[in-house]
C-alpha cells in the first residue's frame, strides 16, 4: 500500500471518528488542525486505524509522532512487515 493510499484511507478513518466529511488530511495535519482532536479522540483514531489496516501499534511507536505524515509512514512500515 502506498503512502497516498494510506493517507486516503486515513482520511476516511478521521472522517468517521470525527463525524465530519469535510476533513481533508495532508501529511502535515496535526491535532491543532482538527477541531475536537483531544486525548479521547486520539485513542479512538488509533483503535480505528488498527482495525482498518489490520495492524497493532505499541505506545512507544505513537509517542514520537508529530503529524499525519509520520503516522502514515508508521502504518506503511507496519504493513510492509506483515
C-alpha positions as CSV (number, residue, x, y, z in Angstrom):
1,X,0.0,0.0,0.0
2,X,1.5,3.4,-1.0
3,X,1.6,6.4,1.3
4,X,-1.0,8.1,-0.9
5,X,-3.4,5.1,-0.5
6,X,-2.7,5.1,3.3
7,X,-3.4,8.8,3.5
8,X,-6.7,8.3,1.6
9,X,-7.8,5.5,3.9
10,X,-6.7,7.5,7.0
11,X,-8.8,10.4,5.7
12,X,-11.9,8.2,5.9
13,X,-10.9,7.0,9.4
14,X,-10.7,10.6,10.5
15,X,-14.0,11.5,8.9
16,X,-15.6,8.5,10.6
17,X,-14.1,9.2,14.1
18,X,-14.9,12.9,14.0
19,X,-18.2,12.5,12.1
20,X,-17.0,15.2,9.7
21,X,-17.0,14.6,5.9
22,X,-15.1,17.9,5.4
23,X,-11.8,16.7,6.8
24,X,-9.1,16.7,4.2
25,X,-5.8,15.4,5.6
26,X,-2.4,16.3,4.4
27,X,0.9,14.8,5.6
28,X,1.4,18.0,7.7
29,X,-2.0,17.8,9.5
30,X,-1.7,17.8,13.3
31,X,-4.2,17.7,16.2
32,X,-4.2,21.5,16.2
33,X,-5.7,21.5,12.7
34,X,-8.8,19.4,13.6
35,X,-11.5,20.6,15.9
36,X,-12.2,18.0,18.7
37,X,-8.9,16.1,18.4
38,X,-8.3,15.6,22.1
39,X,-6.8,12.7,24.0
40,X,-10.0,10.7,23.8
41,X,-10.4,11.3,20.1
42,X,-6.7,10.3,19.7
43,X,-7.3,6.9,21.3
44,X,-10.4,6.4,19.1
45,X,-8.2,7.3,16.0
46,X,-5.6,4.8,16.9
47,X,-8.1,2.0,17.5
48,X,-9.9,2.8,14.3
49,X,-6.7,2.8,12.3
50,X,-5.7,-0.5,13.9
51,X,-9.0,-2.1,12.8
52,X,-9.0,-0.5,9.3
53,X,-5.4,-1.5,8.5
54,X,-5.3,-4.8,10.5
55,X,-2.3,-3.8,12.5
56,X,-1.4,-3.1,16.1
57,X,0.6,-0.1,17.5
58,X,2.9,-0.1,20.5
59,X,2.7,3.0,22.7
60,X,6.4,3.8,22.2
61,X,5.8,4.0,18.4
62,X,3.0,6.5,18.8
63,X,4.7,8.8,21.2
64,X,7.2,10.2,18.7
65,X,4.6,11.0,16.0
66,X,4.0,14.7,15.3
67,X,1.8,14.7,12.2
68,X,-0.4,12.6,10.0
69,X,2.5,12.1,7.6
70,X,4.6,10.3,10.3
71,X,1.5,8.3,11.2
72,X,1.1,7.2,7.6
73,X,4.8,6.2,7.4
74,X,4.4,4.1,10.5
75,X,1.4,2.4,9.1
76,X,3.3,1.7,5.8
77,X,6.2,0.2,7.8
78,X,3.8,-2.0,9.8
79,X,2.0,-3.2,6.7
80,X,5.3,-4.0,4.9
81,X,6.4,-6.0,7.9
82,X,3.5,-8.4,7.9
